Amino acid sequence: MRTPSWRKLLKGASIERDLKEVRDLFVRYLKEQTVQPLKDLGRFVAFGALGSVFVAFGLVIGLVGVLRMVQALFPVLDGSLSFIPYLIVVVLGVIIGALFVQRIFAGAARRSKDAS
């Protein structure tokens, strides 16, 4: 009687070796499909947060510089009108913040439109 071809494959195989191969394949797949993307996401979030801190710090320093410039250029705004340079800087800060928010939402809308 002739031996079926599938039995030839199993003749030298052991169940322990097969289970080890399945486990190794599963672990490799798990690392490739979950762990690595999470590491990449963490790196993306870390650099984004660090960049946001630097941009915010630069914005505050820039607004303080604008305040000092307005105070130095317009000495007429001393005394009872000393609040005007501060008001100018607050309005400028709100405008810059609104532009940031507008650009963030415009990018999100564009990405969701492209995904459709």
PDB file as gemmi writes it, atoms N, CA and C in Angstrom:
CRYST1    1.000    1.000    1.000  90.00  90.00  90.00 P 1                      
ATOM      1  N   MET A   1       0.829  -1.163   0.000  1.00  0.00           N  
ATOM      2  CA  MET A   1       0.000   0.000   0.000  1.00  0.00           C  
ATOM      3  C   MET A   1       0.886   1.243   0.000  1.00  0.00           C  
ATOM      4  N   ARG A   2       0.468   2.196  -0.754  1.00  0.00           N  
ATOM      5  CA  ARG A   2       1.237   3.421  -0.930  1.00  0.00           C  
ATOM      6  C   ARG A   2       0.900   4.424   0.181  1.00  0.00           C  
ATOM      7  N   THR A   3       1.941   5.114   0.732  1.00  0.00           N  
ATOM      8  CA  THR A   3       1.752   6.097   1.800  1.00  0.00           C  
ATOM      9  C   THR A   3       1.304   7.419   1.189  1.00  0.00           C  
ATOM     10  N   PRO A   4       0.263   8.052   1.752  1.00  0.00           N  
ATOM     11  CA  PRO A   4      -0.185   9.356   1.228  1.00  0.00           C  
ATOM     12  C   PRO A   4       0.930  10.407   1.369  1.00  0.00           C  
ATOM     13  N   SER A   5       0.920  11.387   0.453  1.00  0.00           N  
ATOM     14  CA  SER A   5       1.989  12.397   0.423  1.00  0.00           C  
ATOM     15  C   SER A   5       2.008  13.273   1.684  1.00  0.00           C  
ATOM     16  N   TRP A   6       0.860  13.499   2.291  1.00  0.00           N  
ATOM     17  CA  TRP A   6       0.846  14.343   3.484  1.00  0.00           C  
ATOM     18  C   TRP A   6       1.510  13.658   4.670  1.00  0.00           C  
ATOM     19  N   ARG A   7       1.545  12.323   4.645  1.00  0.00           N  
ATOM     20  CA  ARG A   7       2.201  11.602   5.744  1.00  0.00           C  
ATOM     21  C   ARG A   7       3.717  11.745   5.654  1.00  0.00           C  
ATOM     22  N   LYS A   8       4.232  11.941   4.454  1.00  0.00           N  
ATOM     23  CA  LYS A   8       5.670  12.145   4.293  1.00  0.00           C  
ATOM     24  C   LYS A   8       6.097  13.444   4.984  1.00  0.00           C  
ATOM     25  N   LEU A   9       5.220  14.446   4.922  1.00  0.00           N  
ATOM     26  CA  LEU A   9       5.535  15.715   5.576  1.00  0.00           C  
ATOM     27  C   LEU A   9       5.571  15.566   7.099  1.00  0.00           C  
ATOM     28  N   LEU A  10       4.680  14.749   7.623  1.00  0.00           N  
ATOM     29  CA  LEU A  10       4.591  14.584   9.065  1.00  0.00           C  
ATOM     30  C   LEU A  10       5.588  13.570   9.617  1.00  0.00           C  
ATOM     31  N   LYS A  11       6.200  12.793   8.749  1.00  0.00           N  
ATOM     32  CA  LYS A  11       7.059  11.706   9.206  1.00  0.00           C  
ATOM     33  C   LYS A  11       8.225  12.223  10.057  1.00  0.00           C  
ATOM     34  N   GLY A  12       8.897  13.300   9.607  1.00  0.00           N  
ATOM     35  CA  GLY A  12      10.034  13.815  10.362  1.00  0.00           C  
ATOM     36  C   GLY A  12       9.670  14.959  11.291  1.00  0.00           C  
ATOM     37  N   ALA A  13       8.405  15.326  11.320  1.00  0.00           N  
ATOM     38  CA  ALA A  13       8.001  16.481  12.120  1.00  0.00           C  
ATOM     39  C   ALA A  13       7.621  16.053  13.524  1.00  0.00           C  
ATOM     40  N   SER A  14       7.897  16.945  14.470  1.00  0.00           N  
ATOM     41  CA  SER A  14       7.456  16.690  15.835  1.00  0.00           C  
ATOM     42  C   SER A  14       6.484  17.794  16.236  1.00  0.00           C  
ATOM     43  N   ILE A  15       5.569  17.464  17.102  1.00  0.00           N  
ATOM     44  CA  ILE A  15       4.557  18.422  17.514  1.00  0.00           C  
ATOM     45  C   ILE A  15       5.188  19.579  18.295  1.00  0.00           C  
ATOM     46  N   GLU A  16       6.277  19.291  19.044  1.00  0.00           N  
ATOM     47  CA  GLU A  16       6.941  20.355  19.804  1.00  0.00           C  
ATOM     48  C   GLU A  16       7.550  21.395  18.860  1.00  0.00           C  
ATOM     49  N   ARG A  17       8.178  20.917  17.792  1.00  0.00           N  
ATOM     50  CA  ARG A  17       8.790  21.838  16.832  1.00  0.00           C  
ATOM     51  C   ARG A  17       7.712  22.680  16.146  1.00  0.00           C  
ATOM     52  N   ASP A  18       6.609  22.061  15.806  1.00  0.00           N  
ATOM     53  CA  ASP A  18       5.520  22.798  15.159  1.00  0.00           C  
ATOM     54  C   ASP A  18       4.930  23.852  16.092  1.00  0.00           C  
ATOM     55  N   LEU A  19       4.741  23.493  17.350  1.00  0.00           N  
ATOM     56  CA  LEU A  19       4.214  24.456  18.302  1.00  0.00           C  
ATOM     57  C   LEU A  19       5.190  25.610  18.521  1.00  0.00           C  
ATOM     58  N   LYS A  20       6.481  25.297  18.538  1.00  0.00           N  
ATOM     59  CA  LYS A  20       7.487  26.351  18.689  1.00  0.00           C  
ATOM     60  C   LYS A  20       7.462  27.277  17.473  1.00  0.00           C  
ATOM     61  N   GLU A  21       7.321  26.732  16.292  1.00  0.00           N  
ATOM     62  CA  GLU A  21       7.250  27.560  15.089  1.00  0.00           C  
ATOM     63  C   GLU A  21       6.004  28.450  15.096  1.00  0.00           C  
ATOM     64  N   VAL A  22       4.879  27.897  15.521  1.00  0.00           N  
ATOM     65  CA  VAL A  22       3.644  28.671  15.590  1.00  0.00           C  
ATOM     66  C   VAL A  22       3.786  29.795  16.616  1.00  0.00           C  
ATOM     67  N   ARG A  23       4.380  29.467  17.770  1.00  0.00           N  
ATOM     68  CA  ARG A  23       4.581  30.486  18.803  1.00  0.00           C  
ATOM     69  C   ARG A  23       5.522  31.582  18.306  1.00  0.00           C  
ATOM     70  N   ASP A  24       6.625  31.198  17.660  1.00  0.00           N  
ATOM     71  CA  ASP A  24       7.570  32.188  17.125  1.00  0.00           C  
ATOM     72  C   ASP A  24       6.904  33.061  16.063  1.00  0.00           C  
ATOM     73  N   LEU A  25       6.108  32.445  15.204  1.00  0.00           N  
ATOM     74  CA  LEU A  25       5.398  33.201  14.184  1.00  0.00           C  
ATOM     75  C   LEU A  25       4.417  34.183  14.820  1.00  0.00           C  
ATOM     76  N   PHE A  26       3.706  33.737  15.837  1.00  0.00           N  
ATOM     77  CA  PHE A  26       2.747  34.604  16.529  1.00  0.00           C  
ATOM     78  C   PHE A  26       3.449  35.772  17.213  1.00  0.00           C  
ATOM     79  N   VAL A  27       4.561  35.496  17.896  1.00  0.00           N  
ATOM     80  CA  VAL A  27       5.298  36.557  18.593  1.00  0.00           C  
ATOM     81  C   VAL A  27       5.852  37.554  17.590  1.00  0.00           C  
ATOM     82  N   ARG A  28       6.403  37.068  16.485  1.00  0.00           N  
ATOM     83  CA  ARG A  28       6.940  37.963  15.458  1.00  0.00           C  
ATOM     84  C   ARG A  28       5.822  38.824  14.852  1.00  0.00           C  
ATOM     85  N   TYR A  29       4.687  38.220  14.579  1.00  0.00           N  
ATOM     86  CA  TYR A  29       3.546  38.964  14.039  1.00  0.00           C  
ATOM     87  C   TYR A  29       3.062  40.013  15.044  1.00  0.00           C  
ATOM     88  N   LEU A  30       2.959  39.630  16.323  1.00  0.00           N  
ATOM     89  CA  LEU A  30       2.505  40.545  17.348  1.00  0.00           C  
ATOM     90  C   LEU A  30       3.434  41.745  17.463  1.00  0.00           C  
ATOM     91  N   LYS A  31       4.723  41.510  17.446  1.00  0.00           N  
ATOM     92  CA  LYS A  31       5.688  42.611  17.510  1.00  0.00           C  
ATOM     93  C   LYS A  31       5.586  43.502  16.284  1.00  0.00           C  
ATOM     94  N   GLU A  32       5.468  42.897  15.132  1.00  0.00           N  
ATOM     95  CA  GLU A  32       5.446  43.656  13.881  1.00  0.00           C  
ATOM     96  C   GLU A  32       4.179  44.486  13.745  1.00  0.00           C  
ATOM     97  N   GLN A  33       3.049  43.949  14.170  1.00  0.00           N  
ATOM     98  CA  GLN A  33       1.774  44.612  13.924  1.00  0.00           C  
ATOM     99  C   GLN A  33       1.259  45.457  15.086  1.00  0.00           C  
ATOM    100  N   THR A  34       1.802  45.276  16.279  1.00  0.00           N  
ATOM    101  CA  THR A  34       1.304  46.063  17.412  1.00  0.00           C  
ATOM    102  C   THR A  34       2.390  46.851  18.110  1.00  0.00           C  
ATOM    103  N   VAL A  35       3.455  46.198  18.492  1.00  0.00           N  
ATOM    104  CA  VAL A  35       4.481  46.863  19.297  1.00  0.00           C  
ATOM    105  C   VAL A  35       5.188  47.948  18.490  1.00  0.00           C  
ATOM    106  N   GLN A  36       5.608  47.644  17.291  1.00  0.00           N  
ATOM    107  CA  GLN A  36       6.336  48.636  16.485  1.00  0.00           C  
ATOM    108  C   GLN A  36       5.467  49.845  16.128  1.00  0.00           C  
ATOM    109  N   PRO A  37       4.214  49.670  15.692  1.00  0.00           N  
ATOM    110  CA  PRO A  37       3.388  50.853  15.449  1.00  0.00           C  
ATOM    111  C   PRO A  37       3.156  51.694  16.712  1.00  0.00           C  
ATOM    112  N   LEU A  38       3.043  51.044  17.871  1.00  0.00           N  
ATOM    113  CA  LEU A  38       2.888  51.802  19.108  1.00  0.00           C  
ATOM    114  C   LEU A  38       4.150  52.590  19.439  1.00  0.00           C  
ATOM    115  N   LYS A  39       5.317  52.005  19.192  1.00  0.00           N  
ATOM    116  CA  LYS A  39       6.573  52.735  19.390  1.00  0.00           C  
ATOM    117  C   LYS A  39       6.645  53.936  18.453  1.00  0.00           C  
ATOM    118  N   ASP A  40       6.270  53.726  17.196  1.00  0.00           N  
ATOM    119  CA  ASP A  40       6.283  54.831  16.225  1.00  0.00           C  
ATOM    120  C   ASP A  40       5.303  55.926  16.638  1.00  0.00           C  
ATOM    121  N   LEU A  41       4.127  55.542  17.111  1.00  0.00           N  
ATOM    122  CA  LEU A  41       3.140  56.514  17.565  1.00  0.00           C  
ATOM    123  C   LEU A  41       3.652  57.287  18.773  1.00  0.00           C  
ATOM    124  N   GLY A  42       4.282  56.589  19.696  1.00  0.00           N  
ATOM    125  CA  GLY A  42       4.847  57.256  20.866  1.00  0.00           C  
ATOM    126  C   GLY A  42       5.918  58.261  20.483  1.00  0.00           C  
ATOM    127  N   ARG A  43       6.754  57.902  19.539  1.00  0.00           N  
ATOM    128  CA  ARG A  43       7.795  58.821  19.062  1.00  0.00           C  
ATOM    129  C   ARG A  43       7.160  60.043  18.392  1.00  0.00           C  
ATOM    130  N   PHE A  44       6.125  59.812  17.593  1.00  0.00           N  
ATOM    131  CA  PHE A  44       5.411  60.900  16.919  1.00  0.00           C  
ATOM    132  C   PHE A  44       4.793  61.851  17.942  1.00  0.00           C  
ATOM    133  N   VAL A  45       4.138  61.306  18.965  1.00  0.00           N  
ATOM    134  CA  VAL A  45       3.500  62.125  19.992  1.00  0.00           C  
ATOM    135  C   VAL A  45       4.550  62.879  20.804  1.00  0.00           C  
ATOM    136  N   ALA A  46       5.656  62.224  21.137  1.00  0.00           N  
ATOM    137  CA  ALA A  46       6.696  62.884  21.927  1.00  0.00           C  
ATOM    138  C   ALA A  46       7.295  64.071  21.168  1.00  0.00           C  
ATOM    139  N   PHE A  47       7.635  63.860  19.897  1.00  0.00           N  
ATOM    140  CA  PHE A  47       8.200  64.965  19.121  1.00  0.00           C  
ATOM    141  C   PHE A  47       7.159  66.066  18.898  1.00  0.00           C  
ATOM    142  N   GLY A  48       5.904  65.705  18.714  1.00  0.00           N  
ATOM    143  CA  GLY A  48       4.852  66.704  18.552  1.00  0.00           C  
ATOM    144  C   GLY A  48       4.662  67.534  19.809  1.00  0.00           C  
ATOM    145  N   ALA A  49       4.675  66.880  20.971  1.00  0.00           N  
ATOM    146  CA  ALA A  49       4.523  67.606  22.229  1.00  0.00           C  
ATOM    147  C   ALA A  49       5.722  68.509  22.481  1.00  0.00           C  
ATOM    148  N   LEU A  50       6.919  68.010  22.215  1.00  0.00           N  
ATOM    149  CA  LEU A  50       8.120  68.818  22.398  1.00  0.00           C  
ATOM    150  C   LEU A  50       8.107  70.019  21.455  1.00  0.00           C  
ATOM    151  N   GLY A  51       7.703  69.804  20.218  1.00  0.00           N  
ATOM    152  CA  GLY A  51       7.600  70.905  19.267  1.00  0.00           C  
ATOM    153  C   GLY A  51       6.559  71.926  19.699  1.00  0.00           C  
ATOM    154  N   SER A  52       5.447  71.473  20.238  1.00  0.00           N  
ATOM    155  CA  SER A  52       4.414  72.391  20.718  1.00  0.00           C  
ATOM    156  C   SER A  52       4.925  73.247  21.872  1.00  0.00           C  
ATOM    157  N   VAL A  53       5.695  72.639  22.767  1.00  0.00           N  
ATOM    158  CA  VAL A  53       6.261  73.403  23.880  1.00  0.00           C  
ATOM    159  C   VAL A  53       7.211  74.478  23.349  1.00  0.00           C  
ATOM    160  N   PHE A  54       8.051  74.121  22.391  1.00  0.00           N  
ATOM    161  CA  PHE A  54       8.988  75.094  21.833  1.00  0.00           C  
ATOM    162  C   PHE A  54       8.258  76.221  21.098  1.00  0.00           C  
ATOM    163  N   VAL A  55       7.226  75.882  20.342  1.00  0.00           N  
ATOM    164  CA  VAL A  55       6.462  76.909  19.631  1.00  0.00           C  
ATOM    165  C   VAL A  55       5.765  77.837  20.625  1.00  0.00           C  
ATOM    166  N   ALA A  56       5.179  77.272  21.670  1.00  0.00           N  
ATOM    167  CA  ALA A  56       4.507  78.099  22.679  1.00  0.00           C  
ATOM    168  C   ALA A  56       5.507  79.020  23.382  1.00  0.00           C  
ATOM    169  N   PHE A  57       6.669  78.496  23.732  1.00  0.00           N  
ATOM    170  CA  PHE A  57       7.696  79.305  24.379  1.00  0.00           C  
ATOM    171  C   PHE A  57       8.146  80.434  23.453  1.00  0.00           C  
ATOM    172  N   GLY A  58       8.374  80.116  22.190  1.00  0.00           N  
ATOM    173  CA  GLY A  58       8.777  81.139  21.225  1.00  0.00           C  
ATOM    174  C   GLY A  58       7.697  82.190  21.026  1.00  0.00           C  
ATOM    175  N   LEU A  59       6.445  81.760  21.030  1.00  0.00           N  
ATOM    176  CA  LEU A  59       5.336  82.704  20.871  1.00  0.00           C  
ATOM    177  C   LEU A  59       5.263  83.667  22.058  1.00  0.00           C  
ATOM    178  N   VAL A  60       5.418  83.145  23.258  1.00  0.00           N  
ATOM    179  CA  VAL A  60       5.384  84.008  24.444  1.00  0.00           C  
ATOM    180  C   VAL A  60       6.551  84.994  24.413  1.00  0.00           C  
ATOM    181  N   ILE A  61       7.741  84.516  24.097  1.00  0.00           N  
ATOM    182  CA  ILE A  61       8.905  85.404  24.028  1.00  0.00           C  
ATOM    183  C   ILE A  61       8.696  86.461  22.934  1.00  0.00           C  
ATOM    184  N   GLY A  62       8.153  86.060  21.800  1.00  0.00           N  
ATOM    185  CA  GLY A  62       7.889  87.007  20.716  1.00  0.00           C  
ATOM    186  C   GLY A  62       6.867  88.056  21.101  1.00  0.00           C  
ATOM    187  N   LEU A  63       5.805  87.644  21.804  1.00  0.00           N  
ATOM    188  CA  LEU A  63       4.782  88.608  22.235  1.00  0.00           C  
ATOM    189  C   LEU A  63       5.329  89.576  23.282  1.00  0.00           C  
ATOM    190  N   VAL A  64       6.188  89.092  24.168  1.00  0.00           N  
ATOM    191  CA  VAL A  64       6.820  90.002  25.130  1.00  0.00           C  
ATOM    192  C   VAL A  64       7.724  90.994  24.398  1.00  0.00           C  
ATOM    193  N   GLY A  65       8.411  90.520  23.362  1.00  0.00           N  
ATOM    194  CA  GLY A  65       9.227  91.417  22.554  1.00  0.00           C  
ATOM    195  C   GLY A  65       8.398  92.476  21.845  1.00  0.00           C  
ATOM    196  N   VAL A  66       7.255  92.082  21.321  1.00  0.00           N  
ATOM    197  CA  VAL A  66       6.360  93.051  20.675  1.00  0.00           C  
ATOM    198  C   VAL A  66       5.855  94.068  21.699  1.00  0.00           C  
ATOM    199  N   LEU A  67       5.522  93.596  22.902  1.00  0.00           N  
ATOM    200  CA  LEU A  67       5.086  94.507  23.954  1.00  0.00           C  
ATOM    201  C   LEU A  67       6.160  95.546  24.267  1.00  0.00           C  
ATOM    202  N   ARG A  68       7.395  95.082  24.446  1.00  0.00           N  
ATOM    203  CA  ARG A  68       8.487  96.010  24.748  1.00  0.00           C  
ATOM    204  C   ARG A  68       8.741  96.968  23.586  1.00  0.00           C  
ATOM    205  N   MET A  69       8.596  96.474  22.353  1.00  0.00           N  
ATOM    206  CA  MET A  69       8.797  97.330  21.186  1.00  0.00           C  
ATOM    207  C   MET A  69       7.728  98.428  21.125  1.00  0.00           C  
ATOM    208  N   VAL A  70       6.476  98.061  21.347  1.00  0.00           N  
ATOM    209  CA  VAL A  70       5.395  99.044  21.310  1.00  0.00           C  
ATOM    210  C   VAL A  70       5.582 100.062  22.433  1.00  0.00           C  
ATOM    211  N   GLN A  71       5.987  99.604  23.611  1.00  0.00           N  
ATOM    212  CA  GLN A  71       6.210 100.529  24.721  1.00  0.00           C  
ATOM    213  C   GLN A  71       7.366 101.487  24.426  1.00  0.00           C  
ATOM    214  N   ALA A  72       8.396 100.992  23.738  1.00  0.00           N  
ATOM    215  CA  ALA A  72       9.555 101.839  23.436  1.00  0.00           C  
ATOM    216  C   ALA A  72       9.271 102.791  22.276  1.00  0.00           C  
ATOM    217  N   LEU A  73       8.508 102.343  21.271  1.00  0.00           N  
ATOM    218  CA  LEU A  73       8.254 103.172  20.099  1.00  0.00           C  
ATOM    219  C   LEU A  73       7.234 104.272  20.358  1.00  0.00           C  
ATOM    220  N   PHE A  74       6.324 104.055  21.267  1.00  0.00           N  
ATOM    221  CA  PHE A  74       5.253 105.020  21.514  1.00  0.00           C  
ATOM    222  C   PHE A  74       5.265 105.462  22.972  1.00  0.00           C  
ATOM    223  N   PRO A  75       6.151 106.383  23.318  1.00  0.00           N  
ATOM    224  CA  PRO A  75       6.195 106.839  24.723  1.00  0.00           C  
ATOM    225  C   PRO A  75       4.931 107.599  25.126  1.00  0.00           C  
ATOM    226  N   VAL A  76       4.110 108.011  24.156  1.00  0.00           N  
ATOM    227  CA  VAL A  76       2.868 108.706  24.471  1.00  0.00           C  
ATOM    228  C   VAL A  76       1.892 107.778  25.200  1.00  0.00           C  
ATOM    229  N   LEU A  77       2.131 106.451  25.113  1.00  0.00           N  
ATOM    230  CA  LEU A  77       1.237 105.475  25.749  1.00  0.00           C  
ATOM    231  C   LEU A  77       1.633 105.203  27.194  1.00  0.00           C  
ATOM    232  N   ASP A  78       2.370 106.115  27.816  1.00  0.00           N  
ATOM    233  CA  ASP A  78       2.700 105.985  29.239  1.00  0.00           C  
ATOM    234  C   ASP A  78       1.594 106.626  30.070  1.00  0.00           C  
ATOM    235  N   GLY A  79       1.646 106.375  31.335  1.00  0.00           N  
ATOM    236  CA  GLY A  79       0.675 106.990  32.237  1.00  0.00           C  
ATOM    237  C   GLY A  79      -0.685 106.332  32.151  1.00  0.00           C  
ATOM    238  N   SER A  80      -1.712 107.138  31.877  1.00  0.00           N  
ATOM    239  CA  SER A  80      -3.075 106.608  31.892  1.00  0.00           C  
ATOM    240  C   SER A  80      -3.379 105.727  30.682  1.00  0.00           C  
ATOM    241  N   LEU A  81      -2.551 105.777  29.643  1.00  0.00           N  
ATOM    242  CA  LEU A  81      -2.763 104.934  28.448  1.00  0.00           C  
ATOM    243  C   LEU A  81      -1.834 103.717  28.413  1.00  0.00           C  
ATOM    244  N   SER A  82      -1.242 103.388  29.542  1.00  0.00           N  
ATOM    245  CA  SER A  82      -0.255 102.299  29.561  1.00  0.00           C  
ATOM    246  C   SER A  82      -0.885 100.926  29.303  1.00  0.00           C  
ATOM    247  N   PHE A  83      -2.193 100.802  29.379  1.00  0.00           N  
ATOM    248  CA  PHE A  83      -2.848  99.518  29.111  1.00  0.00           C  
ATOM    249  C   PHE A  83      -2.918  99.200  27.616  1.00  0.00           C  
ATOM    250  N   ILE A  84      -2.781 100.203  26.758  1.00  0.00           N  
ATOM    251  CA  ILE A  84      -2.954  99.995  25.311  1.00  0.00           C  
ATOM    252  C   ILE A  84      -1.915  99.035  24.730  1.00  0.00           C  
ATOM    253  N   PRO A  85      -0.616  99.131  25.049  1.00  0.00           N  
ATOM    254  CA  PRO A  85       0.319  98.133  24.519  1.00  0.00           C  
ATOM    255  C   PRO A  85      -0.029  96.706  24.938  1.00  0.00           C  
ATOM    256  N   TYR A  86      -0.482  96.553  26.168  1.00  0.00           N  
ATOM    257  CA  TYR A  86      -0.893  95.221  26.626  1.00  0.00           C  
ATOM    258  C   TYR A  86      -2.114  94.733  25.848  1.00  0.00           C  
ATOM    259  N   LEU A  87      -3.043  95.609  25.606  1.00  0.00           N  
ATOM    260  CA  LEU A  87      -4.230  95.263  24.828  1.00  0.00           C  
ATOM    261  C   LEU A  87      -3.843  94.858  23.410  1.00  0.00           C  
ATOM    262  N   ILE A  88      -2.902  95.600  22.816  1.00  0.00           N  
ATOM    263  CA  ILE A  88      -2.424  95.268  21.459  1.00  0.00           C  
ATOM    264  C   ILE A  88      -1.815  93.875  21.437  1.00  0.00           C  
ATOM    265  N   VAL A  89      -1.001  93.559  22.430  1.00  0.00           N  
ATOM    266  CA  VAL A  89      -0.340  92.250  22.481  1.00  0.00           C  
ATOM    267  C   VAL A  89      -1.356  91.140  22.726  1.00  0.00           C  
ATOM    268  N   VAL A  90      -2.347  91.376  23.568  1.00  0.00           N  
ATOM    269  CA  VAL A  90      -3.383  90.360  23.810  1.00  0.00           C  
ATOM    270  C   VAL A  90      -4.168  90.094  22.533  1.00  0.00           C  
ATOM    271  N   VAL A  91      -4.543  91.150  21.819  1.00  0.00           N  
ATOM    272  CA  VAL A  91      -5.283  90.979  20.562  1.00  0.00           C  
ATOM    273  C   VAL A  91      -4.419  90.236  19.544  1.00  0.00           C  
ATOM    274  N   LEU A  92      -3.143  90.592  19.459  1.00  0.00           N  
ATOM    275  CA  LEU A  92      -2.233  89.896  18.547  1.00  0.00           C  
ATOM    276  C   LEU A  92      -2.109  88.417  18.916  1.00  0.00           C  
ATOM    277  N   GLY A  93      -2.013  88.126  20.206  1.00  0.00           N  
ATOM    278  CA  GLY A  93      -1.948  86.734  20.667  1.00  0.00           C  
ATOM    279  C   GLY A  93      -3.207  85.959  20.330  1.00  0.00           C  
ATOM    280  N   VAL A  94      -4.361  86.589  20.485  1.00  0.00           N  
ATOM    281  CA  VAL A  94      -5.634  85.928  20.155  1.00  0.00           C  
ATOM    282  C   VAL A  94      -5.712  85.669  18.652  1.00  0.00           C  
ATOM    283  N   ILE A  95      -5.266  86.615  17.839  1.00  0.00           N  
ATOM    284  CA  ILE A  95      -5.277  86.428  16.384  1.00  0.00           C  
ATOM    285  C   ILE A  95      -4.367  85.266  15.991  1.00  0.00           C  
ATOM    286  N   ILE A  96      -3.169  85.217  16.563  1.00  0.00           N  
ATOM    287  CA  ILE A  96      -2.237  84.124  16.255  1.00  0.00           C  
ATOM    288  C   ILE A  96      -2.820  82.789  16.707  1.00  0.00           C  
ATOM    289  N   GLY A  97      -3.417  82.758  17.899  1.00  0.00           N  
ATOM    290  CA  GLY A  97      -4.057  81.526  18.378  1.00  0.00           C  
ATOM    291  C   GLY A  97      -5.197  81.082  17.476  1.00  0.00           C  
ATOM    292  N   ALA A  98      -6.000  82.039  17.013  1.00  0.00           N  
ATOM    293  CA  ALA A  98      -7.105  81.707  16.109  1.00  0.00           C  
ATOM    294  C   ALA A  98      -6.581  81.159  14.785  1.00  0.00           C  
ATOM    295  N   LEU A  99      -5.478  81.724  14.302  1.00  0.00           N  
ATOM    296  CA  LEU A  99      -4.881  81.196  13.066  1.00  0.00           C  
ATOM    297  C   LEU A  99      -4.374  79.773  13.264  1.00  0.00           C  
ATOM    298  N   PHE A 100      -3.755  79.500  14.418  1.00  0.00           N  
ATOM    299  CA  PHE A 100      -3.299  78.138  14.709  1.00  0.00           C  
ATOM    300  C   PHE A 100      -4.472  77.169  14.714  1.00  0.00           C  
ATOM    301  N   VAL A 101      -5.534  77.527  15.421  1.00  0.00           N  
ATOM    302  CA  VAL A 101      -6.709  76.651  15.515  1.00  0.00           C  
ATOM    303  C   VAL A 101      -7.338  76.448  14.141  1.00  0.00           C  
ATOM    304  N   GLN A 102      -7.415  77.515  13.355  1.00  0.00           N  
ATOM    305  CA  GLN A 102      -7.994  77.409  12.005  1.00  0.00           C  
ATOM    306  C   GLN A 102      -7.170  76.467  11.141  1.00  0.00           C  
ATOM    307  N   ARG A 103      -5.855  76.559  11.219  1.00  0.00           N  
ATOM    308  CA  ARG A 103      -4.992  75.687  10.420  1.00  0.00           C  
ATOM    309  C   ARG A 103      -5.091  74.235  10.884  1.00  0.00           C  
ATOM    310  N   ILE A 104      -5.226  74.030  12.189  1.00  0.00           N  
ATOM    311  CA  ILE A 104      -5.349  72.661  12.704  1.00  0.00           C  
ATOM    312  C   ILE A 104      -6.624  72.025  12.181  1.00  0.00           C  
ATOM    313  N   PHE A 105      -7.755  72.744  12.275  1.00  0.00           N  
ATOM    314  CA  PHE A 105      -9.018  72.172  11.819  1.00  0.00           C  
ATOM    315  C   PHE A 105      -9.085  72.073  10.297  1.00  0.00           C  
ATOM    316  N   ALA A 106      -8.433  72.969   9.576  1.00  0.00           N  
ATOM    317  CA  ALA A 106      -8.408  72.877   8.111  1.00  0.00           C  
ATOM    318  C   ALA A 106      -7.633  71.639   7.682  1.00  0.00           C  
ATOM    319  N   GLY A 107      -6.536  71.336   8.380  1.00  0.00           N  
ATOM    320  CA  GLY A 107      -5.764  70.141   8.053  1.00  0.00           C  
ATOM    321  C   GLY A 107      -6.524  68.871   8.354  1.00  0.00           C  
ATOM    322  N   ALA A 108      -7.251  68.849   9.489  1.00  0.00           N  
ATOM    323  CA  ALA A 108      -8.040  67.680   9.849  1.00  0.00           C  
ATOM    324  C   ALA A 108      -9.161  67.464   8.850  1.00  0.00           C  
ATOM    325  N   ALA A 109      -9.811  68.534   8.400  1.00  0.00           N  
ATOM    326  CA  ALA A 109     -10.893  68.408   7.415  1.00  0.00           C  
ATOM    327  C   ALA A 109     -10.342  67.906   6.085  1.00  0.00           C  
ATOM    328  N   ARG A 110      -9.174  68.386   5.692  1.00  0.00           N  
ATOM    329  CA  ARG A 110      -8.570  67.953   4.440  1.00  0.00           C  
ATOM    330  C   ARG A 110      -8.181  66.479   4.498  1.00  0.00           C  
ATOM    331  N   ARG A 111      -7.643  66.044   5.653  1.00  0.00           N  
ATOM    332  CA  ARG A 111      -7.263  64.642   5.796  1.00  0.00           C  
ATOM    333  C   ARG A 111      -8.485  63.730   5.770  1.00  0.00           C  
ATOM    334  N   SER A 112      -9.579  64.156   6.416  1.00  0.00           N  
ATOM    335  CA  SER A 112     -10.785  63.315   6.422  1.00  0.00           C  
ATOM    336  C   SER A 112     -11.430  63.292   5.033  1.00  0.00           C  
ATOM    337  N   LYS A 113     -11.321  64.388   4.283  1.00  0.00           N  
ATOM    338  CA  LYS A 113     -11.864  64.416   2.918  1.00  0.00           C  
ATOM    339  C   LYS A 113     -11.046  63.511   2.000  1.00  0.00           C  
ATOM    340  N   ASP A 114      -9.720  63.510   2.160  1.00  0.00           N  
ATOM    341  CA  ASP A 114      -8.850  62.672   1.353  1.00  0.00           C  
ATOM    342  C   ASP A 114      -9.047  61.194   1.654  1.00  0.00           C  
ATOM    343  N   ALA A 115      -9.394  60.876   2.905  1.00  0.00           N  
ATOM    344  CA  ALA A 115      -9.585  59.483   3.300  1.00  0.00           C  
ATOM    345  C   ALA A 115     -10.873  58.920   2.708  1.00  0.00           C  
ATOM    346  N   SER A 116     -11.850  59.776   2.413  1.00  0.00           N  
ATOM    347  CA  SER A 116     -13.138  59.294   1.887  1.00  0.00           C  
ATOM    348  C   SER A 116     -13.028  58.852   0.460  1.00  0.00           C  
TER     349      SER A 116                                                      
END                                                                             
